[in-house]
Amino acid sequence: MKHVVSVSIGSSTRNHRVTERFFGESFLIERIGTDGKIDDAIALIRDMDGKVDAFGMGGIDLYIVNGDHRYTFRDARRIASAAQKTPIVDGSGLKNTLERHVVAQMAEDPKLSPKGKRVLIVSAMDRFGMAEAMVAAGAHCTFGDLPFAIDVPMGLHSLKTLGLLSRIALPIVTQLPFTLVYPTGTAQEQESVPRFQRFYEEAEIIAGDFHYIRKYLPARIDGKTILTNTTTSRDVALLRERGAACLITTTPQWEGRSFGTNVLEALLVASVGQRPETIDPQTYEEWILRLGITPHVERWDREAADA
């Protein structure tokens, strides 16, 4: 049995452990949160290094890719360097390929297609592939990096402007303590405080990292489609209670919850049997198809129609 472990600096209340089979081989897949404690994550990786087949690094990006530029988070580099034997990935290598793939699949469904729709991507700097795919699919995009990351109430509407802002901000942002730019540990469990409601109200599709979506989530999001990454049963219940019509997670659900792209990338690295730095986007695409990885879709608007 292969063993894949996501060591996350996120909340331990989101921990999960499943066993799945791929190509006749069993995989033990688990997620272990350290409640925002980077030193605990480093210690855990050092203890398990060489004893598991692949690590995912959760709750933090190792780097952000924007075109030909790659920016590495200082705190993430510390965590990744703890793995000397076992390959470690943060999901960045897969995210770009997978999220483009999911947007292309949405475009084939008339009810889910983003063409001509208003799409809010709450943080597009770390999802440049999704942003490009949405624009290519004909969506009218608002990139919420300024309001959702640094509380500046101004949306961006062009990839060119987003790229320029990224090249200015990311060399600085990636050197800051990660807790200043992203909710970690218990901050992931705090109740949402509605702000910037016009961005939510104007959007037909709300996309991007779930913790950023949840951060300022209004009391009602009736009829909205949510496109995101990792959700727990509690997250799903929250979206349904507030009126969302549809939830699409870019990774499949196993035993009632979706895992992050870092887990999925670690799974693929363990399956391929190569070091992650030798795996190109085409190989990831091939393995996504071979493993039958498809987005998980829940459509609650159908329930309303049948009621």
C-alpha positions in Angstrom: 0.0 0.0 0.0 1.2 3.5 -0.9 1.0 6.2 1.7 0.4 9.8 0.9 0.4 12.4 3.7 -0.7 16.1 3.5 1.0 18.0 6.3 -1.0 21.3 6.6 -0.5 24.4 8.6 -4.3 24.7 8.5 -6.8 23.7 11.3 -6.6 20.2 12.7 -10.4 20.1 12.8 -10.2 19.5 9.0 -8.1 16.3 9.3 -9.2 13.3 7.2 -8.0 9.9 6.4 -9.2 7.6 3.6 -8.1 4.5 1.7 -8.7 4.5 -2.1 -7.7 2.1 -5.0 -6.1 3.2 -8.2 -5.1 0.7 -10.9 -5.5 -2.2 -8.5 -3.2 -0.6 -5.8 -4.4 0.7 -2.4 -3.5 4.2 -1.3 -3.7 5.4 2.3 -4.3 9.2 2.0 -4.4 11.4 5.0 -4.3 15.1 5.9 -2.8 16.3 9.2 -3.2 19.9 10.3 -0.8 21.7 12.7 -3.1 24.6 13.6 -0.9 27.3 12.1 2.3 26.0 13.7 5.0 25.9 11.1 7.6 24.4 13.4 5.2 21.5 14.2 4.7 20.9 10.4 8.5 20.8 10.0 8.9 18.3 12.8 6.2 16.1 11.5 7.7 16.0 8.0 11.2 15.2 9.4 9.7 12.4 11.5 7.9 10.8 8.5 10.5 11.5 5.9 11.5 8.4 4.0 8.6 6.4 5.6 5.8 7.6 3.2 5.7 7.7 -0.6 4.8 11.4 -1.0 4.1 14.5 1.0 1.6 17.2 0.2 2.2 20.6 1.8 -1.2 22.0 2.7 -2.4 25.4 3.9 0.5 27.2 2.2 1.8 27.6 -1.4 5.5 26.8 -2.0 5.4 29.2 -4.9 3.1 31.2 -7.2 3.5 30.9 -10.9 2.6 33.9 -13.1 3.5 33.4 -16.7 7.3 32.8 -16.8 7.8 34.1 -13.3 7.8 32.0 -10.2 7.8 33.5 -6.7 8.6 31.3 -3.6 7.2 31.9 -0.1 9.9 32.1 2.5 7.9 30.1 5.1 7.0 27.5 2.6 10.6 26.9 1.7 11.4 26.2 5.3 8.7 23.5 5.4 9.7 21.9 2.1 13.3 21.7 3.1 12.4 19.3 5.9 11.7 16.5 3.4 15.1 15.1 2.3 14.0 11.7 1.1 10.3 11.7 0.3 9.1 14.0 -2.5 7.0 17.0 -1.3 4.6 19.0 -3.4 2.2 21.9 -2.7 -0.3 21.4 -5.5 1.1 24.2 -7.7 2.4 21.8 -10.4 -1.1 20.3 -10.7 -3.3 23.3 -10.0 -2.5 25.1 -13.2 -3.3 22.0 -15.3 -6.3 20.8 -13.3 -8.1 24.1 -12.9 -7.8 24.9 -16.6 -9.2 21.4 -17.3 -12.2 22.0 -15.0 -13.1 25.4 -16.6 -13.0 23.7 -20.0 -15.4 21.0 -18.7 -17.7 23.7 -17.3 -17.7 25.4 -20.7 -19.2 22.2 -22.3 -22.3 22.3 -20.0 -24.8 25.0 -20.9 -25.9 25.5 -17.3 -22.4 25.7 -15.9 -20.6 27.5 -18.8 -19.0 30.8 -17.7 -19.4 32.3 -21.2 -21.0 35.7 -20.8 -21.3 35.4 -17.0 -19.9 37.6 -14.3 -17.2 35.6 -12.5 -15.5 36.7 -9.2 -12.2 35.0 -8.6 -11.4 36.0 -5.0 -7.7 35.6 -5.4 -6.3 35.2 -8.9 -2.6 35.7 -8.3 -2.4 32.1 -7.0 -4.8 30.8 -9.6 -3.5 32.5 -12.8 -4.4 29.4 -14.8 -8.0 29.5 -13.7 -8.1 33.3 -14.4 -6.7 32.7 -18.0 -9.1 29.9 -18.6 -12.1 31.9 -17.5 -11.2 34.8 -19.7 -10.6 32.4 -22.6 -14.1 30.9 -22.0 -15.7 34.3 -22.4 -16.4 35.2 -18.8 -16.6 38.7 -17.5 -14.0 38.5 -14.7 -13.4 40.4 -11.5 -10.2 39.5 -9.7 -10.6 40.2 -6.0 -7.0 40.1 -4.9 -7.0 43.6 -3.5 -10.2 43.4 -1.4 -9.8 39.8 -0.2 -6.0 39.9 0.5 -5.3 43.4 1.6 -8.8 45.0 2.2 -8.6 47.5 -0.7 -12.1 47.7 -2.2 -11.2 47.6 -5.8 -11.6 44.8 -8.3 -9.3 44.2 -11.3 -10.8 43.2 -14.7 -7.9 42.4 -17.0 -5.1 39.8 -17.0 -2.6 42.4 -18.0 -3.4 44.5 -14.9 -3.3 41.4 -12.8 0.1 40.4 -14.2 1.5 43.8 -13.6 0.2 43.9 -10.0 1.7 40.4 -9.4 5.1 41.4 -10.6 5.1 44.4 -8.2 3.5 42.7 -5.1 4.6 39.1 -5.1 8.4 39.7 -4.6 7.4 41.5 -1.4 4.4 39.4 -0.3 6.2 36.1 -0.5 8.8 37.2 2.0 6.2 38.2 4.7 5.1 35.7 7.4 2.5 33.6 5.7 -0.1 34.2 8.4 -0.3 37.9 7.3 -1.5 36.9 3.8 -3.6 33.8 4.3 -5.8 32.4 7.2 -4.1 29.5 9.0 -4.9 27.4 12.0 -7.9 28.5 14.0 -8.4 31.5 11.7 -9.9 29.0 9.2 -12.7 28.2 11.6 -13.8 31.7 12.5 -17.3 32.9 11.4 -17.4 34.8 8.2 -17.8 38.6 8.6 -19.7 40.0 5.6 -17.8 42.7 3.7 -17.4 43.7 0.1 -20.9 42.4 -0.6 -21.2 44.1 -4.0 -18.5 41.7 -5.4 -20.5 38.7 -4.3 -23.8 40.2 -5.4 -22.6 41.1 -8.9 -21.1 37.7 -9.5 -23.0 34.7 -11.0 -20.0 32.4 -10.4 -17.7 32.8 -7.3 -14.4 31.0 -7.7 -11.1 30.5 -6.0 -9.7 29.4 -2.6 -12.5 28.5 -0.2 -11.0 30.2 2.8 -11.0 33.5 0.9 -14.6 32.9 -0.4 -15.8 32.2 3.2 -13.9 35.1 4.8 -16.5 37.7 3.9 -19.4 35.5 2.7 -22.7 37.3 2.9 -25.8 35.9 4.7 -27.3 35.1 1.3 -25.7 34.0 -2.0 -28.9 32.8 -3.7 -28.4 31.2 -7.1 -24.6 31.5 -7.1 -22.3 28.8 -8.5 -19.3 28.2 -6.3 -16.1 26.9 -7.9 -13.4 26.1 -5.3 -10.9 23.6 -4.0 -11.2 21.8 -0.6 -14.5 21.6 1.2 -15.6 19.7 4.3 -19.2 18.6 5.0 -19.5 21.7 7.2 -18.4 24.0 4.4 -21.0 22.4 2.0 -23.7 22.8 4.6 -22.8 26.5 5.0 -23.1 27.1 1.2 -26.4 25.4 1.0 -27.8 27.2 4.0 -26.9 30.6 2.4 -28.6 29.7 -0.9 -25.9 28.6 -3.3 -27.3 26.8 -6.3 -24.3 24.7 -7.2 -20.9 23.7 -5.8 -18.0 22.5 -8.0 -14.8 21.3 -6.4 -11.8 20.9 -8.7 -10.8 17.7 -6.9 -13.0 14.6 -6.4 -14.7 13.8 -3.1 -13.6 10.8 -1.1 -15.7 9.7 1.9 -17.6 12.9 2.1 -15.0 15.6 1.6 -12.6 16.9 -1.1 -8.9 17.1 -0.6 -6.6 19.9 -1.8 -4.6 19.9 -5.0 -1.5 19.3 -2.9 -2.9 15.8 -1.9 -3.9 15.1 -5.5 -0.5 16.1 -6.8 1.2 13.9 -4.1 -1.0 11.0 -5.2 0.1 11.5 -8.8 3.8 11.7 -7.9 3.5 8.5 -5.9 1.7 6.8 -8.9 4.1 8.1 -11.5 7.1 7.2 -9.4 9.1 10.2 -10.5 10.5 13.2 -8.7 8.0 16.1 -9.1 10.6 18.4 -10.7 10.8 15.9 -13.7 7.0 15.8 -14.3 5.7 18.2 -16.9 2.2 19.5 -17.4 1.5 17.1 -20.2 2.3 14.2 -17.9 -0.1 15.6 -15.2 -2.8 15.9 -17.9 -2.3 12.2 -18.9 -2.5 11.0 -15.4 -5.6 13.0 -14.6 -7.3 11.2 -17.5 -5.9 7.8 -16.6 -7.0 8.1 -13.0 -10.4 9.3 -14.0 -10.1 12.5 -11.9 -13.1 14.7 -12.5 -14.5 17.6 -10.6 -17.2 17.0 -8.0 -20.5 18.8 -8.8 -23.5 19.3 -6.5 -26.5 21.1 -8.0 -29.0 22.2 -5.4 -31.0 24.3 -7.9 -32.4 21.0 -9.1 -33.8 20.3 -5.6 -35.5 23.6 -5.7 -36.9 22.9 -9.1 -38.3 19.5 -8.0 -39.8 20.9 -4.7 
